[in-house]
Amino acid sequence: MIKVLHTADWHLGHRLHGIARNYEHRIFLNWLIAKIQYTQADALIIAGDIFDSANPSANAQSLFYDFLIKAKQCSPLLDIIIIGGNHDSASRLDAPSQILENLGIKVIGGLTYRQNRKS
């Protein structure tokens, strides 16, 4: 049996009434690490809106990449699939995809448009 965890809509970098939510995000990401360990998940799917904007802050990006490192450290065989959402920049997510792929992390920042060739 394969155990898959699915999560989405993290919105890292979000501010509520001008107040950064970094603390809340860090608590959530630590909880998710614990859940990965507890369930002994085989795969983690992060399905969109990782960031709150297409141009996330350095802090938001740091939270994200720190999470990926910790997830792979605590569960080296965990497959991670990252799918971009409407708040994410496809090119920003795709940029480190070759490096992440070597760590067992698949990134699908966006899909290329293919025109129907039937005439």
N, C-alpha and C positions, 0 to 999 in steps of 0.2 A: 504494500500500500504506500502511495506517495502522499506525503503531508505538505500541503500548500497553504501558505498564509497570503492573504490578499489585503492590501491597504491602498488608500488613495487620499487625495485632497489634504496633504500636509500643510500647504500654504506657508512654507518656511519664509520668514521675513515679513510676515503680516504684522501690521500695527493696528491696535484697537484704540480708537480715540487718541491717536498720537503716541500710544505707549507700546513699545516693542514687546513682543510675546516670546522672546528667546528662551526665557526660563520655562514657560509652558512647553515649548517645542522640545527642549532638552529633556524634560521629564517624560514626555511622550516617547521620544526616541529611546531613552533608557528602558522604559517599560516594554517597548517593542523588542529590544535586545533580549530582555528577560523572557518574553513570550517565545521568541525563536528558540532559546535554550530549553525552556520548559517543554515545548511541544516537539522538540527535535525535528523541526521542519526541514523538508528537503528543498523547498523552493519558497522564495518570497517574491510576490508580484507587487510592484509599486505602480499603480495605474493612474498616473496623471496628477497634475497640479502639485508637483513636489514643491515648487516655489510659488510665491504669491504674485510675482510679476516676471515678465520676460527678462528683466535686468535685475536679478536679485543682489542683495547686499553681500559683501564679503563674508559677513557673519553668517548669513543664511547658507551660503555655499559651504562654509566651514562646517556648520552643523551637519549638512548632508554628507559631505565626504568623510567626516569623522564617524558618522553612523555606518557608512559602508565599510570602513576599515574595521570598526568594532564588530560588526555583524560577521565579517569573514574571519576575524580572529577567534570569536567564540564558536563559530560553526564553519570551519574551513571548507566543507563540502556543500555548503548552502549555495544553490543557484539563485541568483537575483536577476529579475527582469524589471527594467525601468522603462515605462512608457510615458511619453510626454503628454501633457494635457493642454487645454486652451490658455492657461496662465503661464505655461512654460515656453521658453524659446527652444525650438527644435534644434537649432544649430548649437546653442549653448550646451544642451544635453548631449548631443552627438560628438562634440569636440573631443572629450577624453575617452570616447568609446573604445578605441584600440587598446588603450592602457587598461581600462576596466574589463574588457573582454579577457585579457590575460589573467584576471583575478576571478573569473567565473561570473562576471556581471555583464548581462546583455542589455544594451541601450537601444531603444527605439524612440528617438526624439520626435520624429515625424515621418510621415509617409510621402513619397514622391507622387505627384499627380500623373496618372497615365490616361491619356485620352483613348476612348474606345476607337479602335481602328476599323471597325466594321463600317462599310459604306454601301 
